[in-house]
Amino acid sequence: RKCTSLSHIKQLQAHLITTGLFRFYPSRSKLLDFCATSSAGSLPYAADVFRRILSPATNDWNAIIRGLAQSDQPTDAITCYHTMLHEFHKPDALTCSFALKACARALARLEARQIHSQVIRFGFKADVLLQTTLLDVYAKSGDLDNAHHAFDEMTMKDIASWNALIAGLAQGGRPSEALELFKMMRLEGLEPNEITVLGALSACSQLGAIKEGEKIYSYIRDEKLDINVQVCNVVIDMYAKCGYVDKAYWVFDNMSCRKSLVTWNTMIMALAMHGDGVKALELFEQMGRAGVCPDGVSYLAALCACNHAGLVEDGIRLFDSMEGCGVSPNVKHYGSVVDLLGRAGRLEEAFQIVNSMPMVPDAVLWQTLLGACKTYGNVEMAEQVSRKLVEMGSNSCGDFVLLSNVYAAHKRWDDVGRVREAMKSRDVRKVPGFSYIEVDGTIHKFVNGDQSHPNWQEIYRKLDEIRFRIKGYGYVPETDNVLHDIGQEDKENALCYHSEKLAVAFALVSTGEGTPIQVIKNLRICGDCHAMIKLISKIYDREIIVRDRARFHRFKEGSCSCRDYW
């Protein structure tokens, strides 16, 4: 413990060798472990010492495996573990624990399953710490069914095991289950800690579950967990992603702990996603004055703010200033500028940037340009960009759908058919659109044309009423992007039952007059839904917030916060 440098460790090693204690594994193992895992030590040196031991003990192996598991190459720990087995050294529970921790860091799901079977074979199944480590590795590697199974089999569930599964479910696309588990944990009498609330708030962010999020934030304040900057950052993110950017800013402005770089970045991105570009840029400037140096993420958030607010010249100026501030633009920054120019209709400039950038443009960047071609109906450029995507081997359904949209808008049905055939031949399937809405604490999910909801007939009747009423306000369905050569009435029907419309109609029949409505959509909101929801907000006097894949749309009194620039 008194060793503070590698030279001290070497002196201790020399002492152990000259006194003969190095031959006795307890002293030797402690030295190896300290050398392999402490900041004063050196993992390569520990590994070199280990290789010179003729007959290493289990604790010697454990020291090296533990050190490798904590290193930048955790897969080396898994290799070392297998070497140990091949040399007929029997591991103990600690060996398995360190190897599993390496699997968790490397997201090595297959290797974790193999070690799990060995844990059972070696008779370590009842070890509580090992059970928690197993649960953690399955949760982190996305094997959520096995994680749940491991959790259910645990005889003693401590706070770490609950945290591991809640975080795993939240990060693994099962946020509803994460929230249910969080509630169950409270009912069992366990007190959530900082780690617990991070996972639960992440689930609320994904679902837009503001009521649950506010309950958790109330608990955080009561328990003084908001002295932790990470917790504050996630609260800001939760409020922003649930559509309440003003509340997010209040938390940002009233933090009792010191703001980190992540805090500033989170708040700037929150304002960007809500279309408040001016305030986001003001905060970016304020960040510099507060002595916090912006990083690549800060610039990306500020560029996104320019994107969503249409601040083209500000965005270009910001991008041009990056190098001078010591931040090298990466492909995402270039993508933001391409998106900025593309949204503004400056397609040729955007195309030139893609062709002249110093790194190879990725598929996302070309897809961004393809989206701009769709918006402005530039068929020729859309075909060029589409060819680039094919050359790159991109097989995203979005590529095909956007090109189909361009053709459909120009009534080039033969080309639409050709694109659809290409999708079939490559087995590319369109990602189905779906929307979430929370009513009375329950999350309801809708897909396009959904008739599975218990109240679907009432929802459809409401939609018919809406269609009738909005026509009196000049509504004309935007049928240009319906990808089928069918009659006008059929096109209107195809648009009518999009998931976000179903969610809004459900909210209208399920909530009191004047209650705000909030919908979360997995894809970008379409032009027809956007136009229709604007009118619904006016006719029914409701504030309607839609969070789509790209940003927030706040509809109120017939207008949208995006000012129809999206």
C-alpha positions as CSV (number, residue, x, y, z in Angstrom):
1,R,0.0,0.0,0.0
2,K,2.9,2.3,0.6
3,C,4.2,1.7,-3.0
4,T,3.5,4.8,-5.1
5,S,5.5,4.0,-8.2
6,L,6.7,1.1,-10.3
7,S,10.2,1.5,-8.9
8,H,8.8,0.9,-5.4
9,I,7.1,-2.2,-6.6
10,K,10.3,-3.5,-8.1
11,Q,12.1,-2.9,-4.8
12,L,9.4,-4.8,-3.0
13,Q,9.7,-7.6,-5.5
14,A,13.5,-7.7,-5.0
15,H,13.0,-7.9,-1.2
16,L,10.5,-10.8,-1.6
17,I,13.0,-12.7,-3.9
18,T,16.0,-12.2,-1.6
19,T,14.0,-13.3,1.5
20,G,12.6,-16.3,-0.3
21,L,9.0,-15.0,0.2
22,F,8.4,-14.7,-3.5
23,R,8.1,-18.5,-3.7
24,F,5.1,-18.4,-1.4
25,Y,2.1,-17.5,-3.4
26,P,0.2,-15.2,-1.0
27,S,2.9,-12.5,-1.0
28,R,3.6,-13.0,-4.7
29,S,-0.1,-12.9,-5.7
30,K,-0.6,-9.6,-3.7
31,L,2.4,-8.1,-5.4
32,L,1.1,-9.2,-8.9
33,D,-2.4,-7.9,-8.2
34,F,-1.1,-4.5,-7.0
35,C,1.2,-4.2,-10.0
36,A,-1.5,-5.3,-12.5
37,T,-4.4,-3.2,-11.2
38,S,-3.1,-0.1,-9.4
39,S,-2.2,3.3,-10.9
40,A,1.3,2.9,-9.4
41,G,1.9,-0.4,-11.2
42,S,2.3,-1.6,-14.8
43,L,0.2,-4.3,-16.3
44,P,2.9,-5.3,-18.9
45,Y,5.5,-5.6,-16.1
46,A,3.1,-7.7,-14.0
47,A,2.5,-10.0,-17.0
48,D,6.2,-10.3,-17.6
49,V,6.7,-11.4,-13.9
50,F,3.8,-13.8,-14.2
51,R,5.3,-15.5,-17.3
52,R,8.5,-16.3,-15.3
53,I,6.6,-18.2,-12.6
54,L,7.0,-21.9,-13.2
55,S,3.9,-23.0,-11.5
56,P,1.5,-20.1,-11.0
57,A,-1.2,-20.4,-8.3
58,T,-4.9,-19.6,-8.9
59,N,-4.4,-16.2,-7.2
60,D,-1.5,-15.4,-9.6
61,W,-3.8,-16.1,-12.5
62,N,-6.6,-14.0,-10.9
63,A,-4.2,-11.0,-10.5
64,I,-3.4,-11.0,-14.3
65,I,-6.9,-11.7,-15.4
66,R,-8.2,-8.9,-13.2
67,G,-5.7,-6.5,-14.5
68,L,-6.5,-7.4,-18.1
69,A,-10.2,-7.1,-17.5
70,Q,-9.7,-3.5,-16.4
71,S,-7.4,-2.7,-19.3
72,D,-8.1,-1.2,-22.7
73,Q,-8.2,-4.7,-24.1
74,P,-10.6,-6.7,-21.9
75,T,-10.7,-9.5,-24.5
76,D,-7.1,-10.4,-23.4
77,A,-8.5,-11.3,-20.0
78,I,-10.9,-13.8,-21.7
79,T,-8.0,-15.3,-23.6
80,C,-5.9,-15.6,-20.4
81,Y,-8.8,-17.3,-18.7
82,H,-9.0,-19.9,-21.5
83,T,-5.3,-20.4,-21.3
84,M,-5.6,-21.1,-17.6
85,L,-8.2,-23.8,-18.3
86,H,-6.1,-25.4,-21.1
87,E,-3.2,-25.6,-18.7
88,F,-5.4,-27.5,-16.3
89,H,-5.4,-24.9,-13.6
90,K,-8.7,-24.9,-11.8
91,P,-10.3,-21.4,-11.5
92,D,-12.1,-20.2,-8.4
93,A,-15.2,-18.0,-8.1
94,L,-13.0,-14.9,-8.3
95,T,-11.4,-16.0,-11.6
96,C,-14.8,-16.5,-13.1
97,S,-15.9,-13.1,-11.8
98,F,-13.0,-11.3,-13.3
99,A,-13.4,-13.1,-16.6
100,L,-17.2,-12.2,-16.7
101,K,-16.4,-8.6,-15.9
102,A,-14.1,-8.6,-19.0
103,C,-17.0,-10.1,-21.0
104,A,-19.2,-7.2,-19.8
105,R,-16.7,-4.6,-20.9
106,A,-16.1,-6.3,-24.3
107,L,-19.8,-7.1,-24.8
108,A,-18.7,-10.7,-25.3
109,R,-22.1,-12.4,-25.1
110,L,-21.0,-15.9,-26.4
111,E,-18.0,-16.1,-24.2
112,A,-20.1,-15.1,-21.2
113,R,-22.5,-18.0,-21.9
114,Q,-19.6,-20.4,-22.0
115,I,-18.2,-19.1,-18.7
116,H,-21.7,-19.3,-17.2
117,S,-21.9,-23.0,-18.0
118,Q,-18.4,-23.4,-16.4
119,V,-19.6,-21.6,-13.3
120,I,-22.3,-24.2,-12.9
121,R,-19.9,-27.1,-13.6
122,F,-17.4,-25.8,-11.1
123,G,-20.1,-25.5,-8.4
124,F,-20.0,-21.7,-8.1
125,K,-23.7,-21.2,-9.0
126,A,-24.7,-20.2,-5.5
127,D,-22.1,-17.4,-5.2
128,V,-24.1,-14.2,-4.8
129,L,-21.4,-11.9,-6.2
130,L,-21.0,-14.2,-9.2
131,Q,-24.8,-14.2,-9.8
132,T,-24.7,-10.3,-9.8
133,T,-21.8,-10.3,-12.2
134,L,-23.5,-12.8,-14.5
135,L,-26.6,-10.6,-14.5
136,D,-24.5,-7.5,-15.3
137,V,-22.7,-9.1,-18.2
138,Y,-26.0,-10.4,-19.8
139,A,-27.7,-7.0,-19.3
140,K,-24.8,-5.0,-20.8
141,S,-24.3,-7.3,-23.8
142,G,-28.0,-7.1,-24.6
143,D,-28.9,-10.7,-23.7
144,L,-31.9,-9.4,-21.7
145,D,-33.8,-12.7,-21.5
146,N,-30.8,-14.4,-19.9
147,A,-30.3,-11.4,-17.7
148,H,-33.9,-11.7,-16.5
149,H,-33.5,-15.4,-15.9
150,A,-30.3,-14.8,-13.9
151,F,-32.2,-12.2,-11.9
152,D,-35.1,-14.5,-11.2
153,E,-32.8,-17.3,-10.0
154,M,-31.0,-15.1,-7.5
155,T,-31.7,-16.1,-3.9
156,M,-30.5,-12.7,-2.6
157,K,-31.1,-9.6,-4.7
158,D,-29.0,-6.6,-3.6
159,I,-29.2,-3.1,-5.0
160,A,-26.5,-3.9,-7.6
161,S,-28.6,-6.7,-9.1
162,W,-31.7,-4.5,-9.4
163,N,-29.6,-1.7,-10.9
164,A,-28.0,-4.0,-13.5
165,L,-31.3,-5.2,-14.8
166,I,-33.0,-1.9,-14.8
167,A,-30.1,-0.3,-16.7
168,G,-29.9,-3.3,-19.1
169,L,-33.7,-3.1,-19.9
170,A,-33.6,0.7,-20.3
171,Q,-30.5,0.6,-22.7
172,G,-31.8,-2.5,-24.5
173,G,-34.9,-1.1,-25.9
174,R,-37.3,-2.4,-23.2
175,P,-38.0,0.8,-21.2
176,S,-41.5,-0.1,-20.1
177,E,-40.1,-3.2,-18.4
178,A,-37.3,-1.1,-16.8
179,L,-39.9,1.2,-15.3
180,E,-42.0,-1.7,-14.0
181,L,-38.9,-3.2,-12.4
182,F,-38.1,0.1,-10.8
183,K,-41.7,0.3,-9.3
184,M,-41.4,-3.3,-8.1
185,M,-38.1,-2.5,-6.4
186,R,-39.7,0.3,-4.5
187,L,-42.6,-2.0,-3.4
188,E,-40.0,-4.5,-2.1
189,G,-38.7,-1.8,0.2
190,L,-35.4,-1.1,-1.5
191,E,-34.1,2.5,-1.6
192,P,-32.9,3.5,-5.1
193,N,-29.5,5.0,-5.3
194,E,-27.8,7.2,-8.0
195,I,-27.3,4.3,-10.3
196,T,-30.9,3.2,-10.0
197,V,-32.4,6.6,-10.9
198,L,-30.1,6.9,-13.9
199,G,-31.6,3.7,-15.4
200,A,-35.1,4.6,-14.5
201,L,-34.8,8.2,-15.9
202,S,-33.4,6.8,-19.2
203,A,-36.5,4.6,-19.5
204,C,-38.7,7.7,-18.9
205,S,-36.8,9.6,-21.6
206,Q,-37.4,6.9,-24.2
207,L,-41.1,6.6,-23.4
208,G,-41.8,10.3,-22.8
209,A,-43.2,9.1,-19.4
210,I,-43.2,12.6,-17.8
211,K,-45.4,11.6,-14.8
212,E,-43.1,8.8,-13.8
213,G,-40.1,11.0,-14.5
214,E,-41.4,13.7,-12.2
215,K,-42.0,11.2,-9.4
216,I,-38.4,10.0,-9.7
217,Y,-37.1,13.6,-9.8
218,S,-39.1,14.3,-6.6
219,Y,-37.4,11.3,-5.0
220,I,-34.0,12.5,-6.1
221,R,-34.5,15.9,-4.5
222,D,-35.9,14.3,-1.3
223,E,-32.9,12.0,-1.0
224,K,-30.4,14.8,-2.0
225,L,-29.2,12.7,-5.0
226,D,-29.1,15.9,-7.1
227,I,-25.7,16.7,-5.6
228,N,-24.4,14.2,-8.2
229,V,-23.8,15.9,-11.5
230,Q,-24.5,12.8,-13.5
231,V,-28.0,12.5,-12.0
232,C,-28.7,16.2,-12.8
233,N,-27.5,15.7,-16.4
234,V,-30.0,12.8,-16.8
235,V,-32.8,14.7,-15.3
236,I,-32.2,17.6,-17.8
237,D,-32.2,15.0,-20.6
238,M,-35.4,13.4,-19.3
239,Y,-37.3,16.7,-19.2
240,A,-36.1,17.7,-22.6
241,K,-37.0,14.3,-24.2
242,C,-40.4,14.4,-22.5
243,G,-41.1,17.7,-24.2
244,Y,-40.5,20.1,-21.3
245,V,-37.4,22.0,-22.3
246,D,-38.4,24.9,-19.9
247,K,-38.3,22.5,-16.9
248,A,-35.0,21.1,-18.2
249,Y,-33.6,24.6,-18.3
250,W,-34.8,25.2,-14.7
251,V,-32.9,22.1,-13.5
252,F,-29.8,23.3,-15.4
253,D,-30.1,26.8,-13.9
254,N,-30.7,25.7,-10.4
255,M,-28.1,22.9,-10.0
256,S,-26.4,22.8,-6.6
257,C,-23.4,20.9,-7.9
258,R,-20.8,22.2,-10.4
259,K,-21.9,21.9,-14.1
260,S,-19.7,19.5,-16.1
261,L,-19.0,19.7,-19.9
262,V,-21.7,17.0,-20.4
263,T,-24.2,19.3,-18.5
264,W,-23.7,22.1,-21.0
265,N,-23.8,19.8,-24.0
266,T,-27.0,18.2,-22.8
267,M,-28.8,21.5,-22.4
268,I,-27.6,22.9,-25.7
269,M,-28.8,19.7,-27.5
270,A,-32.1,19.9,-25.6
271,L,-32.7,23.5,-26.9
272,A,-31.6,22.4,-30.4
273,M,-34.1,19.5,-30.5
274,H,-36.8,21.9,-29.5
275,G,-36.0,24.3,-32.3
276,D,-34.8,27.1,-30.0
277,G,-31.6,27.8,-32.0
278,V,-31.0,31.3,-30.7
279,K,-31.1,30.3,-27.1
280,A,-28.9,27.3,-27.8
281,L,-26.3,29.5,-29.5
282,E,-26.5,32.0,-26.6
283,L,-25.8,29.1,-24.2
284,F,-22.9,27.9,-26.3
285,E,-21.3,31.4,-26.0
286,Q,-22.1,31.5,-22.3
287,M,-20.3,28.2,-21.9
288,G,-17.1,29.7,-23.1
289,R,-17.5,32.7,-20.8
290,A,-17.9,30.3,-17.9
291,G,-14.5,28.8,-18.6
292,V,-15.7,25.5,-20.1
293,C,-14.0,24.6,-23.3
294,P,-16.4,23.2,-25.9
295,D,-15.6,19.8,-27.4
296,G,-16.7,18.1,-30.6
297,V,-20.1,17.2,-29.0
298,S,-20.7,20.9,-28.0
299,Y,-20.1,22.0,-31.6
300,L,-22.3,19.2,-32.9
301,A,-25.2,20.3,-30.6
302,A,-24.8,23.9,-31.6
303,L,-24.8,22.9,-35.3
304,C,-28.0,20.9,-34.7
305,A,-29.5,24.0,-33.2
306,C,-28.7,25.9,-36.4
307,N,-30.2,23.1,-38.4
308,H,-33.5,22.9,-36.7
309,A,-33.9,26.7,-36.5
310,G,-32.8,27.4,-40.1
311,L,-29.8,29.5,-39.0
312,V,-27.7,28.7,-42.0
313,E,-25.1,31.5,-41.9
314,D,-24.7,31.0,-38.1
315,G,-24.1,27.3,-38.7
316,I,-21.5,27.8,-41.4
317,R,-19.7,30.5,-39.3
318,L,-19.7,28.0,-36.4
319,F,-18.3,25.2,-38.5
320,D,-15.6,27.4,-40.0
321,S,-14.5,28.4,-36.5
322,M,-13.9,24.9,-35.2
323,E,-10.3,24.4,-36.3
324,G,-9.3,27.7,-34.8
325,C,-10.7,26.6,-31.5
326,G,-8.7,23.4,-31.5
327,V,-11.6,21.0,-32.5
328,S,-11.2,19.0,-35.7
329,P,-14.5,18.5,-37.5
330,N,-15.5,14.8,-37.9
331,V,-18.0,13.2,-40.3
332,K,-20.9,14.1,-38.0
333,H,-20.0,17.8,-38.1
334,Y,-19.8,17.6,-41.9
335,G,-23.1,15.8,-41.9
336,S,-24.7,18.6,-39.9
337,V,-23.5,21.2,-42.4
338,V,-24.8,19.1,-45.3
339,D,-28.1,18.8,-43.5
340,L,-28.1,22.5,-42.8
341,L,-27.6,23.4,-46.4
342,G,-29.9,20.7,-47.7
343,R,-32.8,21.8,-45.5
344,A,-32.3,25.4,-46.9
345,G,-32.5,24.1,-50.4
346,R,-28.8,24.7,-51.2
347,L,-28.4,21.2,-52.6
348,E,-25.4,22.0,-54.9
349,E,-23.4,23.4,-52.0
350,A,-24.2,20.5,-49.9
351,F,-23.2,18.1,-52.7
352,Q,-19.9,19.9,-53.1
353,I,-19.1,19.6,-49.4
354,V,-19.7,15.9,-49.5
355,N,-17.4,15.5,-52.4
356,S,-14.6,17.7,-51.0
357,M,-14.5,16.7,-47.3
358,P,-11.2,15.3,-46.1
359,M,-12.6,11.9,-44.9
360,V,-14.7,9.3,-46.7
361,P,-18.4,10.3,-46.3
362,D,-20.5,7.6,-44.6
363,A,-23.9,6.3,-45.5
364,V,-25.7,8.5,-43.0
365,L,-24.2,11.6,-44.7
366,W,-25.4,10.5,-48.2
367,Q,-28.8,9.6,-46.7
368,T,-29.0,13.1,-45.3
369,L,-28.5,14.6,-48.8
370,L,-31.0,12.1,-50.2
371,G,-33.6,13.4,-47.7
372,A,-33.0,17.0,-48.9
373,C,-33.4,15.8,-52.5
374,K,-36.8,14.4,-51.5
375,T,-37.8,17.6,-49.8
376,Y,-37.0,19.7,-52.8
377,G,-37.9,17.1,-55.5
378,N,-34.5,17.0,-57.1
379,V,-34.7,13.7,-59.0
380,E,-31.4,13.9,-60.8
381,M,-29.4,14.4,-57.6
382,A,-31.5,11.8,-55.8
383,E,-30.5,9.2,-58.4
384,Q,-26.8,10.2,-58.1
385,V,-26.9,9.9,-54.3
386,S,-28.8,6.7,-54.5
387,R,-26.1,5.2,-56.7
388,K,-23.5,6.2,-54.2
389,L,-25.4,4.4,-51.4
390,V,-25.6,1.3,-53.5
391,E,-21.9,1.4,-54.2
392,M,-21.3,1.6,-50.4
393,G,-23.4,-1.5,-49.9
394,S,-26.0,0.4,-47.9
395,N,-29.2,-1.7,-47.5
396,S,-31.2,0.7,-45.4
397,C,-35.0,0.7,-46.1
398,G,-34.8,4.5,-45.8
399,D,-32.6,4.8,-48.9
400,F,-35.3,3.0,-51.0
401,V,-38.2,4.8,-49.4
402,L,-36.7,8.3,-49.9
403,L,-36.0,7.6,-53.6
404,S,-39.5,6.1,-54.0
405,N,-40.9,9.3,-52.5
406,V,-39.0,11.5,-55.0
407,Y,-40.4,9.4,-57.9
408,A,-43.9,9.2,-56.5
409,A,-44.0,13.0,-56.1
410,H,-43.3,13.2,-59.8
411,K,-45.8,10.4,-60.6
412,R,-43.0,8.2,-62.0
413,W,-44.8,5.0,-61.1
414,D,-42.6,2.7,-63.2
415,D,-39.6,4.0,-61.2
416,V,-41.4,3.5,-58.0
417,G,-42.2,-0.1,-59.0
418,R,-38.5,-0.6,-59.9
419,V,-37.4,0.6,-56.5
420,R,-40.0,-1.7,-54.8
421,E,-38.7,-4.7,-56.8
422,A,-35.1,-3.9,-55.8
423,M,-36.3,-3.8,-52.1
424,K,-37.9,-7.3,-52.6
425,S,-34.9,-8.8,-54.3
426,R,-32.6,-7.6,-51.5
427,D,-35.1,-8.6,-48.8
428,V,-35.2,-5.0,-47.5
429,R,-38.2,-4.3,-45.4
430,K,-39.6,-1.0,-44.5
431,V,-39.4,-0.1,-40.8
432,P,-43.0,0.1,-39.5
433,G,-44.0,3.4,-38.0
434,F,-45.3,3.4,-34.5
435,S,-46.1,6.0,-31.8
436,Y,-46.3,6.0,-28.0
437,I,-48.6,8.0,-25.8
438,E,-49.0,8.1,-22.0
439,V,-52.6,8.4,-20.6
440,D,-53.3,8.0,-16.9
441,G,-49.9,6.6,-16.3
442,T,-50.3,3.8,-18.9
443,I,-48.2,3.8,-22.1
444,H,-50.2,3.0,-25.3
445,K,-48.5,2.0,-28.5
446,F,-50.0,2.4,-32.0
447,V,-48.8,1.2,-35.4
448,N,-50.1,2.4,-38.8
449,G,-53.6,1.2,-39.5
450,D,-53.8,-0.2,-35.9
451,Q,-57.0,-2.0,-34.9
452,S,-55.5,-3.9,-32.0
453,H,-56.3,-1.3,-29.3
454,P,-59.4,-2.1,-27.2
455,N,-60.9,1.3,-28.1
456,W,-60.0,1.2,-31.8
457,Q,-63.5,1.7,-33.1
458,E,-63.9,4.9,-30.9
459,I,-60.5,6.1,-32.1
460,Y,-61.5,5.6,-35.8
461,R,-64.8,7.4,-35.3
462,K,-62.9,10.3,-33.8
463,L,-60.6,10.3,-36.8
464,D,-63.6,10.5,-39.1
465,E,-64.9,13.5,-37.1
466,I,-61.5,15.1,-37.3
467,R,-61.3,14.6,-41.1
468,F,-64.7,16.2,-41.5
469,R,-63.9,19.2,-39.3
470,I,-60.4,20.0,-40.7
471,K,-61.7,20.2,-44.3
472,G,-63.7,23.2,-43.2
473,Y,-60.3,24.9,-42.4
474,G,-58.9,24.2,-45.9
475,Y,-57.1,20.9,-45.2
476,V,-56.1,19.1,-48.3
477,P,-54.4,15.7,-47.8
478,E,-50.7,15.6,-49.0
479,T,-51.0,12.5,-51.1
480,D,-47.8,13.1,-53.2
481,N,-45.7,10.7,-51.1
482,V,-48.1,7.8,-51.1
483,L,-46.0,5.2,-52.9
484,H,-48.8,3.5,-54.9
485,D,-50.5,4.4,-58.2
486,I,-54.0,4.3,-56.7
487,G,-57.0,6.6,-56.7
488,Q,-57.2,9.8,-54.7
489,E,-59.6,8.5,-52.2
490,D,-57.5,5.4,-51.5
491,K,-54.4,7.6,-51.1
492,E,-56.3,9.7,-48.5
493,N,-57.3,6.6,-46.6
494,A,-53.7,5.4,-46.7
495,L,-52.6,8.6,-45.0
496,C,-55.4,8.8,-42.5
497,Y,-54.4,6.0,-40.2
498,H,-50.8,6.9,-39.5
499,S,-49.7,6.0,-36.0
500,E,-49.4,9.5,-34.7
501,K,-52.9,10.4,-35.9
502,L,-54.3,7.4,-34.1
503,A,-52.4,8.4,-30.9
504,V,-53.7,12.0,-31.1
505,A,-57.3,10.8,-31.7
506,F,-57.0,8.4,-28.7
507,A,-55.8,11.3,-26.5
508,L,-58.7,13.4,-27.6
509,V,-61.3,10.8,-26.5
510,S,-59.4,9.8,-23.4
511,T,-58.3,13.1,-21.8
512,G,-60.2,16.2,-20.6
513,E,-60.5,19.3,-22.6
514,G,-57.4,21.5,-22.6
515,T,-55.1,18.7,-21.5
516,P,-51.8,18.8,-23.4
517,I,-51.1,15.8,-25.6
518,Q,-47.7,14.2,-26.1
519,V,-46.8,11.7,-28.7
520,I,-43.5,9.9,-29.4
521,K,-42.9,8.7,-33.0
522,N,-40.0,6.3,-34.0
523,L,-39.8,7.9,-37.5
524,R,-39.9,11.4,-38.9
525,I,-43.4,12.9,-38.9
526,C,-44.8,13.0,-42.4
527,G,-46.0,16.2,-44.0
528,D,-49.7,15.3,-44.0
529,C,-49.6,14.4,-40.3
530,H,-47.8,17.7,-39.6
531,A,-50.5,19.7,-41.4
532,M,-53.3,17.8,-39.9
533,I,-52.1,18.0,-36.3
534,K,-51.6,21.8,-36.7
535,L,-55.3,22.1,-37.4
536,I,-56.3,19.7,-34.6
537,S,-54.4,21.9,-32.1
538,K,-56.5,24.9,-33.3
539,I,-59.9,23.2,-33.6
540,Y,-59.7,21.3,-30.4
541,D,-57.7,23.9,-28.5
542,R,-55.0,21.5,-27.4
543,E,-51.3,21.8,-27.2
544,I,-49.8,18.8,-28.9
545,I,-46.1,17.8,-28.6
546,V,-44.8,15.3,-31.1
547,R,-41.2,14.0,-30.6
548,D,-40.1,12.3,-33.9
549,R,-36.8,10.8,-34.8
550,A,-35.2,14.1,-35.5
551,R,-36.7,16.8,-33.2
552,F,-39.7,18.1,-31.3
553,H,-42.8,19.7,-32.8
554,R,-44.9,21.7,-30.4
555,F,-48.3,22.4,-32.0
556,K,-50.4,25.2,-30.6
557,E,-53.3,27.3,-31.9
558,G,-52.7,26.0,-35.5
559,S,-48.9,26.6,-35.6
560,C,-45.9,24.5,-35.0
561,S,-42.7,25.5,-33.1
562,C,-40.7,24.3,-36.1
563,R,-42.3,27.1,-38.2
564,D,-42.8,24.5,-40.9
565,Y,-39.0,24.2,-41.3
566,W,-38.1,20.6,-40.7
